[in-house]
Amino acid sequence: MKKKTAEFQADKKPQDAKTSHTSKPNSYSDLKTFQRNYTKKNFPAVILIFYNPDKVDINDFSDVVKKNLNIPENDVFLYVGKDINLNTFIDDYNTLPLFTADRLFIIKDIQDCKQKGQLNTVDALYKILDEPQEQTYIVITHTIVSQKKITKFLAGLLERSEVVNAKEPNPADWIKEYAAAAGKAIEPAAINSLIVLCNGKMRFIKQELDKLFLYLLNEKVIDEKAVKKLVQVYNEDDIFRFLGSLTIMNYSAAVKQYRELIARKESLIPMIYNFTDRISKLIFFIEAASKFSKLYDYRPVADLVFKERKILINYYEGLEFIKIYKNISEERLGYILKILIEMDEISKSREPIFVETAFEIFILKFCCG
């Protein structure tokens, strides 16, 4: 393949690129500006996006890239955080696929990559970034860092990339737009409650909105009452850590995490709803994943689940499901789901402390029985 020569192309020597990036401020971009500025005719071969994971859903930026470049899912390759293997990326870049119009490689949260200290591997990565192939695009994402924390590895990426700092959106405006895109309106009081309950974190706000849309499928307006009933205060990461411990039947970790969740909630009812929702989606995810020989990304599976079940799996859930699905069978998940449904029925007629104890007994039986 020939080297690409489009505008913004990283077709200069590293030292020239470094001069370019240090002589002008990095561009700050909200999603609309990013979509407008980076179109197919001038999209850089290598782009590095800095973002605050609590305030910006980087998946939205990836979606804009794919849409603007018009690259099908089969030609998009994703590498994420601690699971990034730079050697695998390099091999894939040089070999996959053999015949295609355009390719997109997304390396998300490269700061978590375990190989960034391996000089030979890093040099091989830099060589690819210095001489990108024709009709091939690389998007690298990294969390926001201060000037003092720019490592040698990151400096090398900066020298070879077009740099964008993802601007934090206004939460209230974003919520209204996101709801409108789903055919919903949301009351101002509901918006304020949602922001407070999610601690202003966009990742959680988006997840909770997706849940509200599904729960209120036939409702056109979301009010504050619905938000307070359904939106969780606790960290979504805790839910997945607990489910992860359950799936590998680690009783000591699971019961500890469960007790910590209980200690932060007044009632088990919203927690049961959250568990039931995630387990149901995970069952459908595993069912769909069995139809793929290899999984580079959760998205084709999520698309199939939506096509067959009309159930949405968001970005964060998809990444967690990829980690979990090989560790547990549908049969075991079905057992968890059965117990959760029974717990939901019990919770309607019994004291909360009884339900909490019954659920802890279930954890013991599931992990140790």
Phi, psi and omega per residue, in radians:
M1 nan 2.536 3.110
K2 -1.431 2.739 3.112
K3 -1.267 2.398 -3.068
K4 -1.327 2.541 -3.080
T5 -2.234 0.363 -3.130
A6 -1.165 2.864 3.103
E7 -0.990 2.544 -3.072
F8 1.254 0.047 -3.081
Q9 -1.090 2.440 3.079
A10 -1.426 1.108 -3.068
D11 -1.909 0.464 3.105
K12 -2.089 2.935 -3.135
K13 -1.169 2.675 -3.109
P14 -0.928 -0.708 -3.105
Q15 -1.159 -0.576 3.090
D16 -1.192 -0.712 3.118
A17 -1.104 -0.683 -3.138
K18 -1.081 -0.761 3.114
T19 -1.054 -0.720 -3.138
S20 -1.048 -0.761 -3.050
H21 -1.391 -0.427 -3.141
T22 -1.568 -0.215 -3.102
S23 -1.646 -0.092 3.100
K24 -2.447 2.653 3.130
P25 -1.208 2.643 3.062
N26 -1.123 2.578 -3.139
S27 -1.395 2.323 3.064
Y28 -1.734 2.347 -2.953
S29 -2.471 2.175 2.893
D30 -1.468 3.062 -2.995
L31 -1.106 -0.702 -3.112
K32 -1.173 -0.731 3.123
T33 -1.142 -0.724 3.116
F34 -1.039 -0.793 -3.135
Q35 -1.118 -0.638 -3.119
R36 -1.293 -0.676 -3.031
N37 -1.410 -0.580 -3.037
Y38 -1.909 1.493 3.103
T39 -1.800 3.040 -3.047
K40 -1.055 -0.586 -3.058
K41 -1.265 -0.369 -3.117
N42 -2.327 0.324 -3.125
F43 -1.241 2.309 -3.139
P44 -1.205 2.661 3.116
A45 -1.183 -0.568 3.134
V46 -2.309 2.158 3.130
I47 -2.274 2.402 -3.136
L48 -2.022 2.083 -3.084
I49 -1.932 2.100 3.025
F50 -1.616 2.453 -3.122
Y51 -2.700 2.758 3.012
N52 -1.660 1.947 -3.030
P53 -1.103 -0.385 3.099
D54 -1.415 -0.361 -3.049
K55 -1.953 -0.377 -3.064
V56 -2.246 2.296 3.027
D57 -1.558 1.772 -3.068
I58 -1.106 -0.365 3.091
N59 -1.073 -0.566 3.088
D60 -1.069 -0.699 3.122
F61 -1.185 -0.689 3.093
S62 -1.084 -0.692 3.126
D63 -1.097 -0.691 3.114
V64 -1.113 -0.733 3.127
V65 -1.036 -0.872 -3.114
K66 -1.092 -0.680 -3.138
K67 -1.184 -0.805 -3.105
N68 -1.186 -0.606 3.133
L69 -1.511 -0.230 3.136
N70 0.991 0.878 -3.134
I71 -1.780 2.170 3.135
P72 -1.191 2.748 -3.070
E73 -1.002 -0.602 -3.109
N74 -1.129 -0.330 -3.128
D75 -1.892 0.313 3.063
V76 -1.960 2.246 -3.075
F77 -2.149 2.219 -3.012
L78 -2.023 2.388 3.090
Y79 -2.322 2.253 -2.940
V80 -2.222 2.185 2.898
G81 0.832 -2.235 -3.070
K82 -1.160 -0.305 3.120
D83 -1.523 -0.018 3.124
I84 -1.151 2.265 2.989
N85 -2.110 1.854 -3.058
L86 -1.081 -0.579 3.100
N87 -1.131 -0.689 3.090
T88 -1.119 -0.776 3.101
F89 -1.020 -0.801 -3.113
I90 -1.082 -0.760 3.102
D91 -1.103 -0.789 3.135
D92 -1.086 -0.730 -3.123
Y93 -1.059 -0.651 -3.094
N94 -1.475 -0.224 -3.018
T95 -2.265 -0.422 -2.982
L96 -1.901 2.504 -0.587
P97 -1.357 2.988 -3.063
L98 -1.261 -0.669 -3.089
F99 -2.239 1.974 3.126
T100 -2.798 2.778 3.112
A101 -1.373 -0.959 -3.128
D102 -2.366 2.666 3.092
R103 -2.296 2.581 3.084
L104 -2.299 2.197 3.065
F105 -1.957 2.185 3.129
I106 -1.999 2.078 3.077
I107 -1.923 1.779 -3.013
K108 -1.652 2.337 3.118
D109 0.997 0.971 -3.094
I110 -1.128 -0.309 3.110
Q111 -1.097 -0.369 -3.138
D112 -1.575 -0.032 -3.097
C113 -1.100 2.297 -3.092
K114 -1.357 -0.247 -3.038
Q115 -1.748 0.156 -3.056
K116 -1.198 -0.172 3.081
G117 -1.728 -0.007 -3.134
Q118 -1.575 1.838 -2.958
L119 -1.021 -0.786 -3.104
N120 -1.102 -0.747 3.139
T121 -1.162 -0.762 3.132
V122 -1.111 -0.716 3.101
D123 -1.072 -0.672 3.105
A124 -1.146 -0.645 3.076
L125 -1.131 -0.806 -3.136
Y126 -1.052 -0.639 3.136
K127 -1.086 -0.702 3.103
I128 -1.120 -0.756 -3.123
L129 -1.181 -0.543 3.110
D130 -1.257 -0.570 -3.066
E131 -2.286 1.164 -3.104
P132 -1.129 2.572 -3.129
Q133 -1.372 2.779 3.137
E134 -1.121 2.516 3.090
Q135 1.019 0.547 -3.133
T136 -2.310 2.350 -3.091
Y137 -2.204 2.520 3.114
I138 -2.205 2.182 3.040
V139 -1.976 2.131 3.124
I140 -2.005 2.330 3.095
T141 -2.054 2.624 -3.068
H142 -2.621 2.508 3.080
T143 -1.211 2.726 3.135
I144 -1.021 2.361 3.087
V145 -2.328 2.709 3.051
S146 -1.434 2.863 -3.123
Q147 -1.017 -0.572 -3.099
K148 -1.231 -0.344 -3.058
K149 -1.812 0.309 3.094
I150 -1.379 1.921 -3.125
T151 -1.385 2.982 3.104
K152 -1.077 -0.702 3.126
F153 -1.085 -0.821 -3.132
L154 -1.163 -0.666 3.097
A155 -1.027 -0.683 3.097
G156 -1.099 -0.653 3.097
L157 -1.196 -0.722 -3.141
L158 -1.060 -0.654 -3.122
E159 -1.148 -0.406 -2.979
R160 -1.991 0.187 -3.013
S161 -2.314 2.673 2.843
E162 -1.361 2.264 -2.974
V163 -1.898 2.318 3.087
V164 -2.292 2.324 2.980
N165 -1.754 2.020 -3.098
A166 -1.251 2.098 -3.098
K167 -1.358 2.439 3.114
E168 -1.225 2.257 3.135
P169 -1.328 2.815 2.968
N170 -1.284 2.040 -3.014
P171 -0.994 -0.772 -3.089
A172 -1.101 -0.791 3.129
D173 -1.118 -0.737 -3.126
W174 -1.108 -0.727 -3.137
I175 -1.067 -0.785 3.135
K176 -1.074 -0.757 -3.137
E177 -1.163 -0.729 -3.119
Y178 -1.146 -0.713 3.112
A179 -1.151 -0.732 -3.140
A180 -1.085 -0.659 3.121
A181 -1.127 -0.449 3.107
A182 -1.620 0.126 3.134
G183 1.355 0.424 -3.101
K184 -2.108 2.726 2.919
A185 -2.003 2.622 -3.137
I186 -2.309 2.274 -3.070
E187 -1.201 2.591 3.139
P188 -0.939 -0.730 3.133
A189 -1.122 -0.621 3.114
A190 -1.187 -0.669 3.098
I191 -1.073 -0.821 -3.132
N192 -1.075 -0.762 3.127
S193 -1.116 -0.704 -3.137
L194 -1.092 -0.754 3.139
I195 -1.116 -0.755 -3.127
V196 -1.144 -0.837 -3.095
L197 -1.103 -0.553 -3.138
C198 -1.664 0.177 3.125
N199 0.959 0.520 3.111
G200 1.236 0.178 -3.093
K201 -1.524 2.063 -3.025
M202 -1.086 -0.610 -3.135
R203 -1.059 -0.780 -3.139
F204 -1.246 -0.668 3.116
I205 -1.028 -0.784 -3.128
K206 -1.138 -0.739 3.130
Q207 -1.083 -0.768 -3.106
E208 -1.216 -0.610 3.066
L209 -1.108 -0.752 3.103
D210 -1.015 -0.702 3.121
K211 -1.173 -0.726 3.104
L212 -1.081 -0.721 3.140
F213 -1.060 -0.722 -3.137
L214 -1.237 -0.749 -3.105
Y215 -1.194 -0.622 -3.120
L216 -1.870 0.832 -2.992
L217 -0.962 -0.694 -3.067
N218 -1.703 0.056 3.130
E219 -1.626 2.461 3.137
K220 -1.630 -0.419 -3.088
V221 -2.162 2.315 3.088
I222 -1.773 2.136 -3.120
D223 -1.852 3.059 -3.085
E224 -1.122 -0.602 -3.139
K225 -1.046 -0.760 3.134
A226 -1.141 -0.701 3.135
V227 -1.089 -0.838 -3.109
K228 -1.156 -0.489 3.140
K229 -1.327 -0.658 -2.942
L230 -1.878 -0.446 -3.028
V231 -1.432 2.340 -3.072
Q232 -1.593 2.548 3.108
V233 -1.555 -0.542 -3.033
Y234 -1.355 2.823 -3.047
N235 -1.222 2.260 3.129
E236 -1.044 -0.515 3.118
D237 -1.030 -0.637 -3.128
D238 -1.114 -0.654 3.113
I239 -1.064 -0.814 -3.094
F240 -1.262 -0.561 3.061
R241 -1.103 -0.726 3.115
F242 -1.125 -0.829 3.121
L243 -1.088 -0.665 3.099
G244 -1.076 -0.731 3.106
S245 -1.149 -0.662 3.096
L246 -1.098 -0.774 -3.050
T247 -1.130 -0.509 3.091
I248 -1.732 0.169 3.053
M249 0.963 0.764 3.055
N250 -1.609 1.623 -3.008
Y251 -1.097 -0.834 -3.057
S252 -1.047 -0.733 3.123
A253 -1.225 -0.761 -3.084
A254 -1.101 -0.808 -3.084
V255 -1.224 -0.595 3.084
K256 -1.129 -0.804 3.137
Q257 -1.133 -0.672 3.118
Y258 -1.100 -0.781 3.141
R259 -1.130 -0.603 3.095
E260 -1.164 -0.668 3.097
L261 -1.149 -0.757 3.129
I262 -1.055 -0.713 -3.095
A263 -1.104 -0.384 -3.097
R264 -1.776 0.030 -3.107
K265 -2.165 2.559 3.081
E266 -1.401 -0.481 -3.066
S267 -2.446 2.597 3.110
L268 -1.428 -0.282 -3.003
I269 -1.011 -0.885 3.119
P270 -1.090 -0.580 3.138
M271 -1.153 -0.747 3.103
I272 -1.057 -0.724 3.105
Y273 -1.037 -0.788 -3.118
N274 -1.121 -0.799 3.110
F275 -1.052 -0.811 -3.093
T276 -1.069 -0.768 3.137
D277 -1.053 -0.810 -3.102
R278 -1.206 -0.716 3.140
I279 -1.140 -0.728 3.116
S280 -1.032 -0.807 3.131
K281 -1.123 -0.690 -3.128
L282 -1.116 -0.660 3.093
I283 -1.062 -0.819 3.129
F284 -1.168 -0.596 3.123
F285 -1.116 -0.802 -3.140
I286 -1.120 -0.712 3.114
E287 -1.035 -0.786 -3.140
A288 -1.264 -0.658 -3.101
A289 -1.102 -0.495 -3.134
S290 -1.135 -0.247 -3.119
K291 -1.568 -0.020 3.137
F292 -1.957 2.357 3.132
S293 -1.282 -0.653 3.109
K294 -2.394 2.556 3.128
L295 -2.111 1.917 3.039
Y296 -1.658 -0.313 -3.020
D297 -2.703 2.629 3.123
Y298 -1.335 -0.327 -2.944
R299 -1.088 -0.777 3.098
P300 -1.026 -0.620 3.105
V301 -1.181 -0.808 3.136
A302 -1.066 -0.675 3.109
D303 -1.102 -0.696 3.137
L304 -1.184 -0.701 3.102
V305 -1.074 -0.752 3.139
F306 -1.162 -0.703 -3.132
K307 -1.115 -0.731 -3.055
E308 -1.546 -0.537 -3.006
R309 -2.079 -0.182 -3.052
K310 1.010 0.663 3.118
I311 -2.042 2.246 -3.114
L312 -1.529 2.318 2.999
I313 -2.028 2.023 -3.064
N314 -1.418 3.055 -3.041
Y315 -0.990 -0.870 -3.080
Y316 -1.136 -0.769 3.100
E317 -1.052 -0.750 -3.115
G318 -1.025 -0.775 3.131
L319 -1.114 -0.720 3.133
E320 -1.199 -0.679 -3.139
F321 -1.121 -0.640 3.090
I322 -1.007 -0.684 -3.126
K323 -1.236 -0.618 -2.981
I324 -1.526 -0.615 -2.801
Y325 -1.100 -0.442 3.139
K326 -1.399 -0.218 -3.025
N327 -1.630 -0.096 -3.052
I328 -2.617 2.608 -3.123
S329 -1.575 2.827 3.067
E330 -1.085 -0.579 -3.136
E331 -1.083 -0.793 -3.141
R332 -1.172 -0.683 3.091
L333 -1.120 -0.664 3.086
G334 -1.054 -0.641 3.106
Y335 -1.142 -0.772 3.091
I336 -1.038 -0.791 -3.107
L337 -1.093 -0.708 3.118
K338 -1.039 -0.800 -3.133
I339 -1.137 -0.707 3.140
L340 -1.092 -0.717 3.113
I341 -1.119 -0.727 3.094
E342 -1.099 -0.705 3.129
M343 -1.114 -0.645 3.121
D344 -1.097 -0.723 3.108
E345 -1.162 -0.751 -3.137
I346 -1.090 -0.696 -3.059
S347 -1.092 -0.346 -3.119
K348 -1.384 -0.307 -3.053
S349 -2.220 -0.131 -3.100
R350 -2.052 2.831 3.106
E351 -1.130 2.540 -3.115
P352 -0.943 -0.681 -3.101
I353 -1.124 -0.561 3.094
F354 -1.164 -0.767 -3.113
V355 -1.129 -0.731 3.141
E356 -1.082 -0.732 3.123
T357 -1.165 -0.748 3.140
A358 -1.068 -0.685 -3.133
F359 -1.201 -0.632 3.106
E360 -1.166 -0.622 3.067
I361 -1.132 -0.671 3.081
F362 -1.047 -0.747 3.125
I363 -1.020 -0.763 3.136
L364 -1.089 -0.811 -3.125
K365 -1.162 -0.692 -3.094
F366 -1.178 -0.757 -3.057
C367 -1.431 -0.538 -3.004
C368 -2.054 -0.167 -3.075
G369 -1.415 nan nan
